[in-house]
């Protein structure tokens, strides 16, 4: 399991970028797996999630898409569903399989004591995962 | 990059971007704006997003852009797109995640001057009875059968439960219920998200506001609508909450496959769509209508709670008749309507995202007393600034397919607003100006500061001068409830 908020830096990063009406953030990483982890880390940071000390909860997810972009959006919206449907946040993530049309992961986390932001959904707006000299990057627009 | 020189100026307030601007555009884009508002719109990506919309297949007429346009995702906020029936497209992203986000206005005969000493108590009561804020649930937890009933009946369900009056329903767009809703087309996830959110405001730009009717421009229409100068009114701005958000999420994802199946080229994947007469298109339409009905019922419950608050503060004489519904209108919706296209009446699907329906006089979908006037249009301003009550016009039919603006429109990003505005200071400033503020989050308050929005009066002046709406009254806020 990768600890999203460990003191040992997760390869890559994220930063919030300007958007008139909604929220957007830029993510980058050396590979697709870390890009998806950075996407989750950025999402929880923007949501202002504060984890409870309750015992951990585990969920397994299997997502399908038509390409990496569709998996990335499905991934973020899956995490958002757990936030709204079960008040769960996941700070331990193991992506066990990632191919252009399928993602499998084990999620470890706990109930959240506070969310400071409502995010309706992750959108496909102008989404493209593009290669860089150091790996891959993308910018995600969130509807708030 | 789009510049002012790319437009043909059709009138002082209508600017056309012809199909020659981009090889893939199938219809032109018409922007309703004065020169300054057009310059504002060119300042972000909203008009590029309109050009993207104009490339979708099966469109007719033109894409109409309202003066409050701002950059969204996929379709700009403040856009109207018309697709032909039966094989034109329907696009969840062009409706938006908050399906049937809309505004309701209630009017009273309570004089502002005499009510002033109790306004702080009123604001507190409204904040207590109208749950708002991040992830807040409401007073009801709907069982699956009841959830389905709300989806099918909308405000009708609220009437059966004693939360509404017959007049409320008569004075709601579509009488508070879209026929043809299909709860089975909404996922169990959507129902999970929505089941405890009926009667809640949510967060973001949603709000409940107490206003005073500051100026009346059309006395006859205002009198018919129950708007009295100097008296209190209530505005409720919210939508279908998590239920609608999840339905849009589900269908935007499912339609990624549908566009491959139907060979649809997309300039932006958020504009994903399917033919209206295809199985995915029909399923989305049924689910969207279910969310729309949920939203009508949601605003109805909030209206009930607003009446309860008024009764608590102003006493038992302040019964329901003291807060009469003016109207309830949607500004994120796709509707099957008939419009004159190329001189002929044509069945079409009109997507309005951040735009309202604004039919002119004679429309049969209005209650009898409103039929000679036209459809009421409710245009909230930014927090702390004025809002407007307008009427639709007959003249807007060939221009905007019976549509007009929905609000002020943002000009500053949320990020920038948070950096430059302090929520506590803003609250203090508003209180000094006589606006009582009850808010769950100071950061959220800062994001919605008046400085982050266009001047709504300029937007209203433009729609008025362009002939696509008619001014009835201006409201000024005296109390704001936000999540």
Contacts between the chains, C-beta under 8 A, distances in Angstrom:
chain1	res1	chain2	res2	distance
A	16	B	415	5.8
A	17	B	415	7.7
A	18	B	413	4.5
A	18	B	415	5.6
A	18	B	416	6.6
A	19	B	71	7.0
A	19	B	413	5.6
A	19	B	414	7.5
A	19	B	415	7.4
A	20	B	44	4.9
A	20	B	46	7.7
A	20	B	70	5.1
A	20	B	71	4.3
A	20	B	410	5.2
A	20	B	411	7.2
A	20	B	412	7.5
A	20	B	413	5.4
A	21	B	70	5.4
A	21	B	71	6.1
A	21	B	72	5.6
A	21	B	77	5.9
A	21	B	410	5.0
A	21	B	413	8.0
A	21	B	414	7.8
A	22	B	72	7.0
A	22	B	73	6.3
A	22	B	414	7.4
A	23	B	414	6.3
A	23	B	415	7.4
A	65	B	253	7.9
A	65	B	256	7.1
A	66	B	256	5.2
A	66	B	257	5.9
A	66	B	260	6.5
A	69	B	269	7.1
A	70	B	253	7.1
A	70	B	256	5.0
A	73	B	252	7.9
A	73	B	253	6.9
A	74	B	253	5.9
A	77	B	249	5.0
A	77	B	253	7.1
A	80	B	249	7.8
A	81	B	189	5.6
A	81	B	193	7.4
A	81	B	246	7.1
A	84	B	135	6.9
A	84	B	192	7.9
A	84	B	193	4.9
A	84	B	242	5.3
A	84	B	246	7.8
A	85	B	189	6.4
A	85	B	192	4.7
A	85	B	193	6.0
A	87	B	135	7.6
A	115	B	134	5.2
A	115	B	135	5.7
A	116	B	134	6.7
A	116	B	441	6.8
A	116	B	443	6.9
A	117	B	134	6.4
A	117	B	203	7.7
A	117	B	444	7.9
A	118	B	134	4.8
A	118	B	135	6.7
A	118	B	202	6.4
A	118	B	203	4.3
A	118	B	204	5.9
A	118	B	483	7.6
A	120	B	97	4.3
A	120	B	98	6.6
A	120	B	242	8.0
A	120	B	245	4.1
A	120	B	248	8.0
A	120	B	249	8.0
A	121	B	97	5.0
A	121	B	245	5.7
A	121	B	248	6.6
A	121	B	249	4.6
A	121	B	252	7.7
A	123	B	73	4.3
A	123	B	74	7.1
A	123	B	93	7.4
A	123	B	97	7.9
A	123	B	252	7.5
A	123	B	270	5.1
A	124	B	73	7.8
A	124	B	74	7.6
A	124	B	93	7.5
A	124	B	252	6.6
A	124	B	256	7.7
A	124	B	268	7.4
A	124	B	269	3.8
A	124	B	270	4.4
A	124	B	272	7.0
A	125	B	72	7.9
A	125	B	73	3.5
A	125	B	74	5.7
A	125	B	268	6.2
A	125	B	269	7.8
A	125	B	270	4.3
A	126	B	268	6.0
A	126	B	270	7.8
A	127	B	269	6.2
A	127	B	270	7.8
A	141	B	73	4.8
A	141	B	270	7.9
A	143	B	73	6.3
A	143	B	96	7.6
A	143	B	97	4.7
A	143	B	98	7.9
A	143	B	245	7.6
A	144	B	204	5.5
A	144	B	414	7.0
